Amino acid sequence: MNTPVVLVPGAPVLVPELSGEAAAETAGQVNAALDLLRTASSGLERVLVLGSDPEGRTMGDVRSSLSRWGAAVRVGRSEAVEAEYEDVPDAALIAWWLLDRAGIDQPRSFAGVTGGGRVSRPPGRGTLVVVVGDGPASLTPRAPVPEDPRGVALDSDLTEWLRRGGPLPDPGDAVAEAVGWWSRPAWLGLAGLVGERSAVESVSWAPFGVGYHCARWDLSSSSDSPGQWGHG
């Protein structure tokens, strides 16, 4: 059985109810991400979401809202247990929103990825793995972090990595922090899973000075086993 892996961005600005007209600038790419999720989820039993989380928290199938960012948008499966949004990691909330938009109704869970890329819960058979991670936030003067050529180069390298594979571009923790690559742990966890394989398909864009990426891999559990979980 194949283990599909999908990388999605984790930015609240992608949600129309949170960003208003700004969401129109990225609507086409969000729809592409939804298509990747739909393709990858076919025939699978559950979803495991991986995202950067210093505490390495895990969470089962819950429903909550995006009220953390100022809009009471409901996310999660209707039959799931209710959870306060304060208790749900950011990456899980945005992944839940994307899964809902994609019409994916399989049970879902979340596993946090710590600083070294260590994943607290590896996926089982019949699982769609969704990794939530953004590129650096220093690509233009419009960005959250002052424009930094190191961030621009890193985002270009990440785009190329998705298309061609090879070792994950990683400038290290200090540079990552300086250029706003805050989801570096999730990318390290992703690389630990897919190894040096290129994605089957990918889309990269940066409308607000932050690198957003979505991509899909199909990993065969028999002939092309995933890489080791975690780095360092």
N, C-alpha and C positions, 0 to 999 in steps of 0.2 A: 504493500500500500504506500502511495506517495504521501509525504508530509509537506503540504503547501505552506509557504511562508510569505507574508505580505508586510511590507514596510509602509506605514502611513504617517503623515504629519500629525502633530499633536497641538496645534495652535487654536485657541478659542476664536481668533479672528476669522477662521473659516466658517463659523456658524453665523448665518444671516441674522438671527435674533440678537446676536451679541455685537455685530460689527456694522449692521445696516447696509448701506450702499457699497461699502468696501468689499463685502463678500462677493459682489458681482465680478470683481477683478480676478477671482480665483475659482469661480463656479465651474468652469470647464474642467479644470484639473481635479477638483473635488469629485466631479462626476466620473472622471477617469479612475480615481481611486476606488470609487464605489463599484465600478465595473470589475476591477481587479479582485476586489473582495468577493463579489458574486461568483466569478469564475473559480476562484480558489476554494470556495466553501462547498461546492457541489459534491454531494454524497458523503459529507463528513458529519460526525456526531456531536462535536463540541468545538468551542473556540477558547484558546488560551492567549490572553493579551500580555505582552511583556513591555514594561516601560521603566525608565529610570526612577529609582526610589532609594534614597540613602538608607532607609530602614529595612529594605528587602521585604516589604510586606506582601502578604498574599490575601486574596479576597475571592470569595465564591460568587455565585450568580446573584447579583443584587440589582435593584432599580433605584434611581436617585434623580437628581436634577443638576442643571448647570447654574444654579443660583449663586454659586461661588463667584461667578463673573457678572452677575447682575440680571440674569433672565431666567425665569422659572421654566425652562425647557426640560421636559421629562425625558429621561434616558433609561434604557434597560427594558428587559422583557416584562410584560404585564404580570406574569405569574411568579416573578422573582421576588425575593424578600426586600422590603423597603430598607434603605440605609440613608443616614444623614449625609449630605454632600461633603461635610467637613471630614468624614471618615473615609471617603473614597479618593484615591490618588488622582491627580490631574489627568495622567495618561489614560487611566481607565475611563474617566468621564468622557473624554473626547473619542476614545475608541468605541465606547458604547454608542455615542451619537452616530458615528460613521456606520457601525453595524446595523443600527436601527434604520438609517437612511438606505442602506443596501438591502433591507428586507431579510436580513440573516437572523433567524430565530432559534438557532441551536443554543443550548446552555453555554454560558461563558464564565470565565474566571480570569483573575489577574495575578501576575507574579512580578514583583519588583526586581529590578536589576540594580545591583550596588555598584560602587565606584569602579571596581576592577572588571566589570562586565559579568559578574557572577549572577547566574539566574537561579532563583530559589526553587523553581518547580519546572523540571523539563517536561516537554509534551509527551503524551501517550499516543498510541495509534488512533487513527481516525480523528485527529485534531488539526484544525486550522490554527496556525500560529500567526498572530498579528503583533508586529513590533512597532511601537510608537516612538518616533524620533525625528527631530528637526536638524537642519544644518546650522551653521553659525549665524548669529544675529548681528552681523557687522558688515553687511555687504554694500550699503549705500548710506549717504547722509540721512536718509529717512529711517534708518534702522534703529532698534532699541539701544544698541551699543555703538559708540562712535565708529565710523567707517575704518576698517583695518584691512590692509592688503593681505595679511595672513589669513583672515577670515574669507576674503574673496577667493584666494588660492585654494583654501581648504574645501570650500563648497564646490568649486570646479573639480577638484580631485575626487570628492564624494560622488558627484555626478558621473564622472568617468569610471569610478569603481563599480557603480551599479551596472554600467553598460558593458564593461570589459572584464570585471573580476580582478583577481590578484590580491595582494595584502591590503587590508583596510588602511587608508591614510589616517594616521593618528599623530598629531603634533605633541601629545602628552597633556597631562592634566592642567598645567599652568597656562599654556597657550590656549587650550580649550576654554578655560575660564575667561581669559582676557578677550577672546573673540566672540564670546557668547554661545559656545557650543555646549550648552548645558545638558543635552541628552547624549553626550558621549558614552556613558555607561550602556545605554540601550543599543547604540551602534556597535560597541564592543561585544555585547551579547549576541547581536545579529551576526556579526562576523564569526563568532564562536559556533554558530549554528550552520551557516551556509558555507563556511570556509572561504576559499578563493573563487567560488563559482560566480559567474555573472548572472544577473537577473534575466528571466525570460522576457520581461518587458518592464519599462520604467518610464517615469515622467518626473522632470525636475523643473521647478520654477521659483521665483523670488520676487513677489509683487510688493512686499513691504520691507525689503532689505534683509529678510530672513530666508534662508534656504529651506524650501519645502521639497520633499521627495516622496514618491510612492513607487513601489516595485514589487514584483512577484517572482518567487522561486518555486520550483517543484523538485523536492528532494525524494529520491527513491530510497525506501528503507531497506532494500535488498542489495542493489548494485552500487549505490552511490550514497553511502551513509553520511549523515551530517557530521560536521566537525565537533570538536570538544566544546562543551559549555563553558563559557567564561574565559577570561584572559588574566594573566598576571597573578 
